[in-house]
């Protein structure tokens, strides 16, 4: 008679509990299982997921780190463990996973593509593209892979190859709106060389109301605008935004409530600088609304001999969630704000540096350029008193129009409606005004117009704030060959120009309600 296998029984019961939504019972089953079989990696990963689903982070991080100690020669499992580690903020452990010898020798093409996505999420775009190329050489191919490989080619400055890859992606799939939009953004199109017929064909096939539908409309807007057909372009832009606005149903009152909570918590007394200090490289945070010029500013700073550009990092929010033991997906929410009353900000600062200082590559400073970190400015100062915070500002009409013409997915739901944009801009300005009043001198403002019209003087003031000597070559952004992972990655390799000033005026009549709302806000 076969005796029952306790480990198998616990494995099956844990999964049954998950399917039934009984998370505490699932947790108990998996905890017993890993006690019985400490090297059962899938059980530890499921236990980490169950703990995260119940709101905890630290316990999940411990399970993921334990799994990383005993990685098998299995690229799929290495990918799963690394993904979990990134989710819980254990970036160093995730990088160690990616260095496992199996990653270098595997011929598992789907796993290589998955590992490439992890590198992309860490901002390691050269490494990401290298793994994608290995997967491609092994015969891995589908529209999604082609799209993401094109993105990596673009980020790495290989724009011509990116264009060819996007064309191939679009030939493979009937509906891939994001690929069409990315292609449209790569350069300016002409009456003889454009994709308008193709886009309209796909618009007739794409499921209505989907993000792909919006992507094709945004692409149509961009190419029509390149051709100077502004009335048709505006109509396409309105349709694109209407699709996304309906999908996401932005709730401005919830945003106002969150900003109220931040301002109420962050009194001048609460924001008094802490005494703790740290050794080693320090971050320069570039913050502001998306499309305000933060990427251009990072390129200038990144040209300095003592600065490394690190890209858009989610690490501060991740490490705050670890410190508070509070799982969530947003940069900031009211539960996280409430946790500020009890957390150890020195521990938060230590965790952040522990997980990010490797990015400095031996230099004194590294740039953390995540625009929504403007919501966290006061908390950043409490955790990292030696850090610098640089706020990129831009003319409200230029800024809001630039947001309205972009497809951000579900990242910035306010951007798809002109009234919501105006309301969000008012909240953003209210919070930035609060930071300046509550901690004067802590944030250095850089105006986009000043940066492009008087680059030397603006850069000198910026470097002076950061404690850096001015190096004239810093303002030549064409010599910066580092990867760029933003919507403007194809444009920021050009010489600095003023073409983006007052771009909204070609739609001045249509944008009059936005202008009026911004003036009232």
C-alpha positions as CSV (number, residue, x, y, z in Angstrom):
1,X,0.0,0.0,0.0
2,X,1.4,3.4,-1.0
3,X,1.8,5.8,1.8
4,X,0.5,9.4,1.2
5,X,3.2,12.0,0.5
6,X,2.7,14.8,3.0
7,X,4.6,17.3,0.8
8,X,2.4,16.6,-2.2
9,X,-0.8,16.8,-0.1
10,X,0.3,20.2,1.3
11,X,1.1,21.4,-2.2
12,X,-2.3,20.5,-3.6
13,X,-4.2,21.7,-0.6
14,X,-2.4,25.1,-0.7
15,X,-3.4,25.5,-4.4
16,X,-7.0,24.5,-3.6
17,X,-7.1,27.2,-0.9
18,X,-5.8,29.8,-3.3
19,X,-8.5,28.9,-5.9
20,X,-11.2,29.2,-3.3
21,X,-9.8,32.5,-2.0
22,X,-8.9,31.1,1.4
23,X,-5.5,32.9,1.6
24,X,-4.8,32.4,5.4
25,X,-5.4,28.6,4.9
26,X,-3.2,28.6,1.8
27,X,-0.5,30.4,3.8
28,X,-0.6,27.8,6.5
29,X,-0.3,25.0,4.0
30,X,2.7,26.4,2.2
31,X,4.4,27.3,5.5
32,X,4.1,23.7,6.6
33,X,5.3,22.6,3.2
34,X,8.5,24.7,3.2
35,X,9.2,23.6,6.8
36,X,9.0,20.0,5.6
37,X,10.8,20.7,2.3
38,X,12.9,23.8,2.7
39,X,14.1,23.7,-1.0
40,X,10.7,23.5,-2.5
41,X,11.1,26.7,-4.6
42,X,7.6,26.8,-6.3
43,X,6.1,26.5,-2.8
44,X,8.1,29.5,-1.6
45,X,7.1,31.5,-4.6
46,X,3.4,30.8,-4.0
47,X,3.8,31.5,-0.3
48,X,5.4,34.9,-1.3
49,X,2.4,35.6,-3.6
50,X,-0.1,34.7,-0.8
51,X,1.7,37.0,1.6
52,X,1.7,39.8,-0.9
53,X,-2.0,39.3,-1.6
54,X,-2.7,39.8,2.1
55,X,-0.8,43.1,2.1
56,X,2.6,42.1,3.5
57,X,5.9,42.7,1.9
58,X,8.7,41.6,4.3
59,X,7.6,38.1,4.7
60,X,7.2,37.7,0.9
61,X,10.7,39.1,0.5
62,X,12.2,36.6,2.9
63,X,10.6,33.7,0.9
64,X,11.8,35.1,-2.4
65,X,15.3,35.5,-1.1
66,X,15.4,32.0,0.3
67,X,14.3,30.7,-3.1
68,X,17.2,32.6,-4.6
69,X,19.7,30.7,-2.4
70,X,18.8,27.4,-4.0
71,X,18.2,28.2,-7.7
72,X,18.1,25.1,-9.9
73,X,19.7,25.0,-13.4
74,X,16.3,26.0,-14.8
75,X,16.0,29.3,-16.7
76,X,12.2,29.4,-16.2
77,X,12.5,29.1,-12.5
78,X,15.3,31.6,-12.4
79,X,13.0,34.0,-14.2
80,X,10.1,33.4,-11.8
81,X,12.3,34.0,-8.8
82,X,13.9,37.1,-10.2
83,X,10.4,38.5,-11.1
84,X,9.3,38.0,-7.5
85,X,12.4,39.6,-6.0
86,X,11.9,42.7,-8.1
87,X,8.3,42.9,-7.0
88,X,9.3,43.0,-3.4
89,X,12.2,45.4,-3.8
90,X,15.1,43.0,-3.5
91,X,16.9,44.3,-6.5
92,X,20.4,43.1,-5.5
93,X,19.1,39.5,-5.1
94,X,17.3,39.7,-8.5
95,X,20.6,40.8,-10.1
96,X,22.4,37.9,-8.5
97,X,19.7,35.6,-10.0
98,X,20.3,37.0,-13.4
99,X,24.0,36.2,-13.0
100,X,23.3,32.5,-12.5
101,X,25.5,30.4,-14.9
102,X,22.3,28.8,-16.4
103,X,21.3,32.2,-17.8
104,X,24.5,32.4,-19.9
105,X,24.2,28.8,-21.3
106,X,20.4,28.3,-21.6
107,X,18.8,27.7,-25.0
108,X,15.3,28.2,-23.6
109,X,14.2,31.1,-25.8
110,X,11.0,32.0,-24.0
111,X,12.8,32.1,-20.7
112,X,15.5,34.4,-22.3
113,X,12.7,36.7,-23.5
114,X,11.2,36.7,-19.9
115,X,14.6,37.5,-18.4
116,X,15.1,40.3,-20.9
117,X,11.9,41.9,-19.6
118,X,13.4,41.8,-16.1
119,X,16.5,43.6,-17.3
120,X,14.2,46.1,-19.1
121,X,12.4,46.8,-15.8
122,X,15.7,47.3,-14.1
123,X,16.7,49.9,-16.7
124,X,19.5,47.6,-18.0
125,X,18.7,48.0,-21.6
126,X,21.9,46.8,-23.2
127,X,21.6,43.6,-21.2
128,X,17.9,43.3,-22.1
129,X,18.6,43.6,-25.8
130,X,21.4,41.1,-25.7
131,X,19.1,38.4,-24.2
132,X,16.4,39.3,-26.8
133,X,18.9,38.8,-29.5
134,X,19.8,35.4,-28.1
135,X,16.2,34.4,-28.0
136,X,15.8,35.6,-31.6
137,X,18.8,33.6,-32.8
138,X,17.1,30.5,-31.3
139,X,14.0,31.1,-33.4
140,X,11.8,32.8,-30.9
141,X,9.3,35.1,-32.7
142,X,5.9,36.6,-32.3
143,X,4.4,40.1,-32.6
144,X,4.8,40.8,-28.9
145,X,8.4,39.9,-28.9
146,X,9.1,41.9,-32.0
147,X,7.5,44.9,-30.4
148,X,9.5,44.7,-27.2
149,X,12.7,44.1,-29.2
150,X,12.0,47.2,-31.2
151,X,11.5,49.2,-28.0
152,X,14.9,48.0,-26.8
153,X,16.5,48.9,-30.2
154,X,15.0,52.4,-29.9
155,X,16.1,52.7,-26.2
156,X,19.7,51.8,-27.3
157,X,19.8,54.4,-30.1
158,X,19.4,52.0,-33.0
159,X,16.4,53.8,-34.4
160,X,16.6,52.5,-38.0
161,X,16.6,48.9,-36.8
162,X,13.7,49.7,-34.5
163,X,11.7,50.9,-37.4
164,X,12.3,47.7,-39.4
165,X,11.3,45.6,-36.4
166,X,8.1,47.5,-35.8
167,X,7.2,47.1,-39.5
168,X,7.7,43.4,-39.1
169,X,5.6,43.3,-35.9
170,X,2.7,45.0,-37.7
171,X,2.9,42.6,-40.6
172,X,2.6,39.7,-38.1
173,X,-0.4,40.9,-36.1
174,X,-3.8,42.3,-37.2
175,X,-4.2,44.6,-34.1
176,X,-1.1,46.0,-32.4
177,X,-1.9,49.7,-31.8
178,X,1.1,50.4,-29.6
179,X,3.5,49.2,-32.3
180,X,1.9,51.5,-34.8
181,X,2.1,54.5,-32.4
182,X,5.8,53.7,-31.6
183,X,6.5,53.6,-35.3
184,X,4.7,56.9,-35.9
185,X,6.8,58.6,-33.2
186,X,10.2,57.5,-34.6
187,X,10.4,60.4,-37.1
188,X,8.4,62.9,-39.1
189,X,6.4,61.4,-42.0
190,X,5.6,62.9,-45.4
191,X,2.8,62.7,-48.0
192,X,4.9,60.2,-49.9
193,X,6.1,58.2,-46.9
194,X,3.5,57.5,-44.2
195,X,1.3,54.7,-42.8
196,X,-2.2,56.3,-42.9
197,X,-3.8,53.8,-45.2
198,X,-2.4,51.0,-43.1
199,X,-3.6,52.6,-39.9
200,X,-7.1,53.1,-41.3
201,X,-7.3,49.5,-42.4
202,X,-6.3,48.3,-38.9
203,X,-8.8,50.7,-37.3
204,X,-11.5,48.9,-39.3
205,X,-10.4,45.6,-37.8
206,X,-9.4,46.4,-34.2
207,X,-11.9,45.7,-31.4
208,X,-13.5,49.0,-30.5
209,X,-12.7,50.5,-27.1
210,X,-9.5,48.6,-26.6
211,X,-6.0,50.0,-25.9
212,X,-5.0,48.9,-29.4
213,X,-7.9,50.9,-30.8
214,X,-6.6,54.0,-28.9
215,X,-3.0,53.2,-30.1
216,X,-4.0,53.3,-33.7
217,X,-5.9,56.6,-33.3
218,X,-2.9,58.1,-31.5
219,X,-0.7,56.9,-34.4
220,X,-3.1,58.4,-36.9
221,X,-3.1,61.7,-35.1
222,X,0.7,61.8,-35.1
223,X,1.1,61.1,-38.8
224,X,-1.8,63.5,-39.8
225,X,-0.1,66.2,-37.8
226,X,3.2,65.5,-39.6
227,X,1.4,66.2,-42.9
228,X,-0.1,69.4,-41.6
229,X,-3.7,68.1,-41.7
230,X,-4.4,69.5,-38.3
231,X,-8.2,69.3,-38.2
232,X,-8.2,65.6,-39.0
233,X,-5.3,65.1,-36.6
234,X,-7.3,66.8,-33.8
235,X,-10.3,64.6,-34.4
236,X,-8.1,61.5,-34.3
237,X,-6.5,62.7,-31.0
238,X,-9.9,63.3,-29.4
239,X,-11.1,59.8,-30.4
240,X,-7.9,58.3,-29.0
241,X,-8.3,60.0,-25.7
242,X,-12.0,59.3,-25.5
243,X,-11.2,55.5,-25.7
244,X,-8.7,55.6,-22.9
245,X,-10.8,58.0,-20.7
246,X,-13.8,55.6,-21.0
247,X,-11.5,52.6,-20.2
248,X,-9.9,54.1,-17.1
249,X,-12.7,56.3,-15.7
250,X,-10.4,58.7,-13.8
251,X,-11.7,59.9,-10.4
252,X,-10.2,63.3,-9.6
253,X,-11.8,63.4,-6.2
254,X,-9.6,60.5,-5.1
255,X,-6.5,62.2,-6.3
256,X,-7.5,65.4,-4.4
257,X,-8.0,63.3,-1.3
258,X,-4.6,61.8,-1.6
259,X,-2.9,65.2,-2.1
260,X,-4.9,66.5,0.9
261,X,-3.5,63.6,3.0
262,X,0.1,64.4,1.9
263,X,-0.2,68.1,2.7
264,X,-1.9,67.4,6.1
265,X,0.8,64.9,7.1
266,X,3.8,66.9,5.8
267,X,3.8,70.0,8.0
268,X,7.0,72.0,8.3
269,X,7.6,70.4,11.7
270,X,7.2,66.9,10.3
271,X,9.6,67.7,7.5
272,X,12.4,68.9,9.7
273,X,15.6,67.3,8.2
274,X,16.7,64.1,10.1
275,X,20.3,63.8,11.5
276,X,21.2,60.5,9.9
277,X,23.8,60.5,7.1
278,X,25.1,57.9,4.7
279,X,28.3,57.1,2.9
280,X,28.8,56.5,-0.7
281,X,27.2,57.8,-3.9
282,X,24.0,59.7,-3.6
283,X,20.9,60.1,-5.8
284,X,19.8,63.2,-7.7
285,X,16.0,62.9,-8.0
286,X,14.5,64.6,-11.1
287,X,10.8,65.0,-10.6
288,X,7.8,66.8,-12.3
289,X,4.8,66.0,-14.4
290,X,5.4,63.6,-17.3
291,X,6.5,65.3,-20.5
292,X,7.9,68.3,-18.7
293,X,11.5,67.8,-20.0
294,X,12.8,65.4,-17.3
295,X,14.6,63.2,-19.8
296,X,16.5,66.2,-21.4
297,X,17.5,67.3,-17.9
298,X,18.8,63.8,-17.1
299,X,20.8,63.7,-20.4
300,X,22.6,67.0,-19.4
301,X,23.3,65.8,-15.8
302,X,24.4,62.4,-17.1
303,X,27.0,64.0,-19.3
304,X,28.9,65.2,-16.1
305,X,32.0,63.2,-15.2
306,X,30.7,62.6,-11.7
307,X,27.1,61.6,-12.5
308,X,25.6,58.4,-13.8
309,X,22.1,58.5,-15.4
310,X,20.1,55.6,-13.9
311,X,16.7,56.1,-15.6
312,X,13.2,55.9,-14.1
313,X,13.5,54.0,-10.9
314,X,10.6,52.7,-8.8
315,X,12.9,52.0,-5.9
316,X,12.0,54.7,-3.4
317,X,8.3,53.7,-3.4
318,X,9.3,50.0,-3.4
319,X,11.6,50.4,-0.4
320,X,9.0,52.5,1.5
321,X,6.6,49.7,1.0
322,X,9.2,47.2,2.4
323,X,9.9,49.5,5.3
324,X,6.1,49.9,6.1
325,X,5.4,46.2,5.2
326,X,2.6,47.4,3.1
327,X,2.1,46.0,-0.4
328,X,0.6,48.1,-3.2
329,X,1.2,48.9,-6.9
330,X,1.0,52.7,-7.0
331,X,3.8,55.2,-6.3
332,X,1.7,56.6,-3.5
333,X,-1.6,55.9,-1.8
334,X,-3.3,57.0,1.4
335,X,-2.2,53.9,3.3
336,X,1.4,54.6,2.5
337,X,1.0,58.3,3.5
338,X,-0.5,57.1,6.9
339,X,2.5,54.8,7.4
340,X,4.8,57.9,7.5
341,X,3.7,58.5,11.1
342,X,5.4,55.2,12.2
343,X,8.2,54.2,9.9
344,X,11.9,54.7,10.4
345,X,13.0,57.0,7.7
346,X,16.7,56.2,8.3
347,X,15.9,52.6,7.6
348,X,14.0,53.6,4.4
349,X,17.0,55.6,3.3
350,X,19.4,52.8,4.1
351,X,17.2,50.3,2.1
352,X,17.0,52.6,-0.9
353,X,20.7,53.1,-1.0
354,X,21.4,49.5,-0.4
355,X,19.4,48.5,-3.5
356,X,20.4,51.4,-5.8
357,X,24.0,52.5,-5.1
358,X,25.4,50.0,-7.6
359,X,23.9,52.1,-10.3
360,X,26.5,54.9,-9.7
361,X,29.3,52.9,-11.3
362,X,31.9,54.5,-9.1
363,X,30.7,58.1,-9.5
364,X,29.6,60.5,-6.8
365,X,26.0,60.9,-8.0
366,X,23.4,58.9,-9.9
367,X,20.1,60.3,-11.4
368,X,16.8,58.7,-10.3
369,X,14.4,60.2,-12.9
370,X,10.8,59.1,-12.0
371,X,8.6,62.1,-12.7
372,X,5.8,61.1,-10.2
373,X,8.3,61.2,-7.4
374,X,7.3,64.8,-7.0
375,X,4.5,63.4,-4.8
376,X,7.2,62.0,-2.5
377,X,9.6,64.9,-2.3
378,X,9.2,65.6,1.4
379,X,9.5,61.9,2.3
380,X,12.6,61.6,0.1
381,X,14.2,64.4,2.1
382,X,13.4,62.7,5.4
383,X,14.9,59.4,4.2
384,X,17.9,60.8,2.3
385,X,19.0,64.2,3.6
386,X,22.0,64.3,1.4
387,X,20.1,63.6,-1.9
388,X,19.3,66.4,-4.3
389,X,15.8,67.0,-5.6
390,X,15.4,68.8,-9.0
391,X,11.9,69.8,-10.2
392,X,11.4,70.2,-13.9
393,X,8.6,72.7,-14.6
394,X,7.0,73.7,-18.0
395,X,4.4,76.1,-19.3
396,X,1.0,74.7,-18.3
397,X,-0.4,74.6,-21.8
398,X,2.7,73.0,-23.3
399,X,2.8,70.5,-20.5
400,X,-0.9,69.5,-20.6
401,X,-1.0,69.3,-24.4
402,X,2.1,67.1,-24.4
403,X,0.3,64.8,-21.9
404,X,-2.9,64.8,-23.9
405,X,-1.1,63.6,-27.0
406,X,0.6,60.7,-25.3
407,X,-0.5,57.2,-24.7
408,X,0.6,56.2,-21.1
409,X,-1.5,53.1,-20.8
410,X,-3.1,53.1,-17.4
411,X,-0.2,55.0,-15.7
412,X,-1.7,58.5,-15.7
413,X,-5.5,58.2,-16.1
414,X,-5.9,62.0,-15.8
415,X,-4.1,62.6,-19.1
416,X,-7.0,61.5,-21.4
417,X,-9.5,64.2,-20.6
418,X,-8.9,68.0,-20.8
419,X,-10.9,68.8,-17.7
420,X,-9.1,66.1,-15.7
421,X,-5.8,67.3,-17.0
422,X,-6.5,70.8,-15.8
423,X,-7.6,69.5,-12.4
424,X,-4.5,67.3,-12.0
425,X,-2.2,70.2,-13.0
426,X,-3.8,72.3,-10.2
427,X,-3.2,69.6,-7.7
428,X,0.3,69.1,-8.9
429,X,1.1,72.8,-8.5
430,X,-0.6,72.9,-5.1
431,X,1.6,70.1,-3.9
432,X,4.8,71.6,-5.4
433,X,3.9,75.0,-3.8
434,X,3.5,73.2,-0.5
435,X,6.9,71.5,-0.7
436,X,8.6,74.9,-1.4
437,X,6.8,76.5,1.5
438,X,7.3,73.6,4.0
439,X,11.0,73.0,3.2
440,X,12.4,76.1,1.6
441,X,15.5,75.6,-0.5
442,X,15.3,71.8,-0.5
443,X,14.1,71.6,-4.2
444,X,15.7,73.2,-7.2
445,X,13.4,74.3,-9.9
446,X,14.4,74.1,-13.6
447,X,12.1,75.8,-16.2
448,X,12.0,73.9,-19.5
449,X,11.9,77.1,-21.5
450,X,15.0,78.3,-19.7
451,X,16.7,75.0,-20.3
452,X,16.2,75.1,-24.1
453,X,16.6,78.9,-24.6
454,X,19.6,79.6,-22.2
455,X,21.0,76.2,-21.7
456,X,24.4,77.2,-20.3
457,X,23.1,79.5,-17.6
458,X,20.3,77.1,-16.5
459,X,22.8,74.2,-16.4
460,X,25.3,76.2,-14.4
461,X,22.7,76.9,-11.7
462,X,21.7,73.3,-11.7
463,X,25.3,72.0,-11.2
464,X,25.9,74.6,-8.5
465,X,22.8,73.3,-6.6
466,X,24.2,69.8,-6.9
467,X,27.7,70.8,-5.7
468,X,29.3,70.0,-9.0
469,X,31.6,72.1,-11.2
470,X,30.2,73.1,-14.5
471,X,31.6,71.1,-17.4
472,X,30.8,72.8,-20.8
473,X,30.4,69.5,-22.7
474,X,27.5,68.6,-20.5
475,X,25.0,70.6,-22.6
476,X,25.9,68.7,-25.7
477,X,23.2,66.0,-25.5
478,X,24.3,64.4,-28.8
479,X,27.4,63.0,-27.2
480,X,25.5,61.1,-24.6
481,X,25.2,57.5,-25.9
482,X,23.5,56.0,-22.8
483,X,20.2,54.2,-23.4
484,X,17.0,56.2,-22.9
485,X,13.8,54.6,-21.9
486,X,11.0,57.2,-22.3
487,X,8.5,58.3,-24.9
488,X,11.0,60.9,-26.1
489,X,13.9,58.4,-26.5
490,X,14.1,59.1,-30.3
491,X,14.1,62.9,-29.9
492,X,16.5,63.5,-26.9
493,X,19.5,62.3,-29.0
494,X,19.1,65.4,-31.2
495,X,20.7,68.8,-30.3
496,X,18.8,70.9,-27.9
497,X,16.1,72.9,-29.7
498,X,13.1,75.1,-29.0
499,X,10.6,73.4,-31.3
500,X,8.5,72.1,-28.4
501,X,7.7,75.6,-27.1
502,X,4.1,76.7,-27.8
503,X,3.3,73.5,-29.9
504,X,-0.2,73.7,-28.6
505,X,-1.0,76.8,-30.6
506,X,-1.7,74.9,-33.8
507,X,-4.8,73.7,-31.9
508,X,-5.4,77.0,-30.1
509,X,-9.1,77.2,-30.8
510,X,-9.7,73.5,-29.8
511,X,-7.7,74.0,-26.6
512,X,-9.4,77.2,-25.5
513,X,-11.4,75.3,-22.8
514,X,-8.2,73.8,-21.4
515,X,-6.5,77.2,-21.3
516,X,-9.5,78.7,-19.5
517,X,-9.6,75.9,-16.9
518,X,-5.8,76.2,-16.3
519,X,-6.2,80.0,-15.7
520,X,-9.0,79.3,-13.2
521,X,-7.1,76.6,-11.5
